[in-house]
Amino acid sequence: MQEIIKRGVSPKNIIKNFSTEHSIPIDCLKYVVEHKGSKGLFSLFGKKDSVVKFYLPEVEDIIKEYLKTLLGHLNVSYRKIDIKVDKNTYFTHVKGVDNPGFLIGKEGKMLSSIQHLLNKVIDDKDHKHDNVVFDVDSYRSRHSNNNSDNKSLPKHKSKSPKNSEVVRPKKNRKTESNRKINNKISDN
């Protein structure tokens, strides 16, 4: 956890300003009022500022808490959430999912959507240069291996355009006669 110490006139104002500055609701803030401050003698002499210590969670904690909440709402049970950090990238891996197909989705769309949400969550928390890569039961590594295997297979050649044939629909007599009638009606 990151600790930030703020000084000001009153603890209430310090907490309110910190909440708006970091876009964190007051209910979600973790803080300790270390000194309430005093006005001093006639508000002129011996005035002391209030001191509040705030505890901000690390990016890994933010990602884990968001994922736990999201997976809970989706009724997905899992065994473990692993997060590995490499420079500014957080490799987030959910292991032991009962139904990984649900979290992966068709062609990995759900996986990409959850990854997008996680990136938006940490973008809002002053980590604009950080990136999250989300994976479920090593799907991305297996999928990338399958794609590399497919590249080594010979590709089937399609017919050249010279051999192609254009098929035109047959004209329907009823539609032709309807057009003629409609044209006569619109001319009148």
Residue pairs with C-beta under 8 A, 6 or more apart in sequence:
1 30
1 55
1 56
1 57
1 58
1 61
2 55
2 56
2 57
2 58
3 53
3 54
3 55
3 56
4 18
4 53
4 54
4 56
5 34
5 51
5 52
5 53
5 54
6 14
6 17
6 18
6 51
6 52
6 54
7 14
7 49
7 50
7 51
7 52
8 14
8 17
8 49
8 50
8 52
9 37
9 49
9 50
10 36
10 37
10 50
11 33
11 36
11 37
11 50
11 52
14 50
14 52
15 26
15 29
15 31
15 52
16 26
18 24
18 29
18 31
18 52
18 54
19 25
19 26
19 29
22 56
22 125
22 126
23 124
23 125
29 54
30 54
30 55
30 56
30 57
31 52
31 53
31 54
31 55
32 52
32 53
32 55
33 50
33 51
33 52
34 51
34 52
34 53
35 48
35 49
35 50
35 51
36 50
37 47
37 48
37 49
37 50
37 51
38 46
38 47
38 48
39 47
40 46
40 47
40 48
57 65
59 90
59 122
59 125
59 127
59 130
60 83
60 85
60 90
62 121
62 122
62 125
63 83
63 90
63 92
63 118
63 121
63 122
63 132
64 81
64 83
66 117
66 118
66 121
67 81
67 92
67 94
67 118
68 81
70 114
70 117
71 78
71 94
74 102
74 103
76 97
76 98
76 99
76 102
76 103
77 97
77 98
78 94
78 95
78 96
78 97
78 98
79 95
79 96
79 97
80 94
80 95
80 96
81 92
81 93
81 94
81 95
82 92
82 93
82 95
83 90
83 91
83 92
83 93
84 90
84 91
84 93
85 91
88 129
88 130
88 131
89 130
89 131
89 132
89 133
90 122
90 130
90 131
90 132
90 133
91 133
91 135
92 118
92 132
92 133
92 134
92 135
93 135
93 136
93 138
94 103
94 134
94 135
94 136
94 137
95 137
96 137
97 103
97 136
97 137
100 136
100 137
100 139
102 110
103 110
103 111
103 114
103 136
104 110
104 111
104 136
104 139
105 111
105 113
108 139
108 140
108 143
111 134
111 135
111 136
111 139
111 140
114 134
115 132
115 133
115 134
118 132
118 134
119 131
119 132
122 130
122 132
133 140
135 141
